[in-house]
Amino acid sequence: MSPIAVVTGTTHGIGRVTAIELARAGYTVAMLCRNVEAGAALQVHIAALVPHACVRVIHCDLASLRSVRVCAQTLRAQFDRIALLINNAGMVSARRRMSVDGFELTFATNHLGPFLLSRLLSDRMAARARIINVASRAHLRGKLDLERVRDARARYSGIEAYASSKLANVLFTFALARRLAGRDITANCLHPGVVATHLLPAWLRLVKPLISRVMFDVERGARTTLYLALAEQVGTISGCYFDEHQRVQAASPLANDVELQESLWRASERWTSAGS
Ligand SMILES: NC(=O)c1ccc[n+]([C@@H]2O[C@H](COP(=O)([O-])OP(=O)(O)OC[C@H]3O[C@@H](n4cnc5c(N)ncnc54)[C@H](OP(=O)(O)O)[C@@H]3O)[C@@H](O)[C@H]2O)c1
C-alpha cells in the first residue's frame, strides 16, 4: 500500500489542494471531513484528475471530542502506519459559541480536536512520519486564557479567539516536537499566507484582484504545507514555525514559552481524556 496521509478539512480551501496534490504524489489520502457528501464529491473529482488515486473519506467533526474518537478508531482499524498527519481544518466564529463538550468553539475546533486526534494516532505514526499543523501569523497577536475557554459568558472577539486558537497550534507543535524527539517523527507548523478561502470575510475575497500581490490563491496557499509534507530537506527538521515562503521564522515570545506550552498540554490532556 502507498504511504498514508491523513488530512483534516479537505472540503474547501488549502486542505482541498493539499489532498489533491498528495494523491498526485502517490499517497493514500484519508480525508477527514465533517461534511462527508462534500468529501465524496472531492473524492470523485480526484479520481478524475489522478488515475489510480487512492482516497478515502472519513467523517470527523473536530468540534466534537466524541466524533474525533470515533474517527481515530476508524483510522486505526484501516491503517497500520501513518506517514503524514496534516491538521489543516480551521474556522473562526463572529459570535461566541460553545462546542458540544462545553468549550469555546474556535478553540475546540482549531486546537482541542486536533490535539486529541494527534494523541490518539501517535502510536500509529510510521518511521520518519511528519505531523504538520496549519497555524497562522495571527498567533503573533494571540493570548491564551485557559479559564476563559470554558466560560460561556466571557467577553468575546472572533479575531481574538482565532488568534488564541492559532497560538495554541504553535504551542502544541513545539510541545509535541519535544515529546517526539528521538522517535524519528517530526512536528512543524506554518503560516500559509493570506489565502483567498472561505475563512476570510467575503468582502476581503471580493477585493482579491486589487490585492492579489499579497493575497494568495489556494494553490499558492497550500505550498508551505506541501513543502513540509514532501520536501526531502525538511524530513529531519522538527519543532519549527514556517512562513508562507517556506522559511523558518521565529514564533511569538508567548509561543516559545515552555511553561505555557506545558500548561496547555496538561489542560488539553485533562479536557480530552474523559472517556478515551
Ligand atoms: N485563508 C487564510 O488566509 C489563512 C491564513 C492563515 C491560516 N489559515 C489556516 O489554514 C487552515 C485552512 O483554512 P482555509 O483558509 O483553507 O479555510 P476554509 O476554506 O474555510 O477551509 C476550512 C476547512 O476546515 C473544515 N472545518 C471547519 N470546521 C470543521 C470541523 N468542526 N470539523 C472538521 N472540519 C472542519 C472546513 O469544512 P466545511 O467544508 O465542513 O466547512 C473546510 O474544509 C486553517 O487552519 C486556517 O486557520 C488560513
The ligand as an ORCA input file, in Angstrom:
! r2SCAN-3c Opt
* xyz 0 1
  N      -7.073     31.531      4.480
  C      -6.102     32.194      5.138
  O      -5.769     33.356      4.815
  C      -5.392     31.531      6.291
  C      -4.354     32.255      6.925
  C      -3.684     31.660      7.983
  C      -4.014     30.387      8.381
  N      -5.022     29.707      7.765
  C      -5.356     28.352      8.249
  O      -5.423     27.468      7.151
  C      -6.258     26.355      7.504
  C      -7.214     26.054      6.362
  O      -8.110     27.138      6.231
  P      -8.675     27.651      4.829
  O      -8.228     29.059      4.682
  O      -8.390     26.671      3.756
  O     -10.224     27.717      5.216
  P     -11.555     27.114      4.532
  O     -11.519     27.280      3.055
  O     -12.660     27.735      5.291
  O     -11.461     25.564      4.862
  C     -11.539     25.116      6.188
  C     -11.757     23.627      6.197
  O     -11.863     23.228      7.568
  C     -13.052     22.459      7.699
  N     -13.627     22.542      9.040
  C     -14.101     23.633      9.687
  N     -14.631     23.276     10.859
  C     -14.521     21.928     10.963
  C     -14.894     20.971     11.934
  N     -15.556     21.299     13.056
  N     -14.592     19.669     11.709
  C     -13.951     19.297     10.580
  N     -13.599     20.147      9.612
  C     -13.870     21.453      9.802
  C     -13.999     23.023      6.667
  O     -15.038     22.084      6.431
  P     -16.528     22.501      5.913
  O     -16.484     22.404      4.434
  O     -17.392     21.459      6.544
  O     -16.791     23.887      6.416
  C     -13.052     23.224      5.492
  O     -12.864     22.028      4.793
  C      -6.945     26.752      8.809
  O      -6.319     26.092      9.888
  C      -6.714     28.241      8.905
  O      -6.701     28.704     10.239
  C      -5.730     30.260      6.715
*
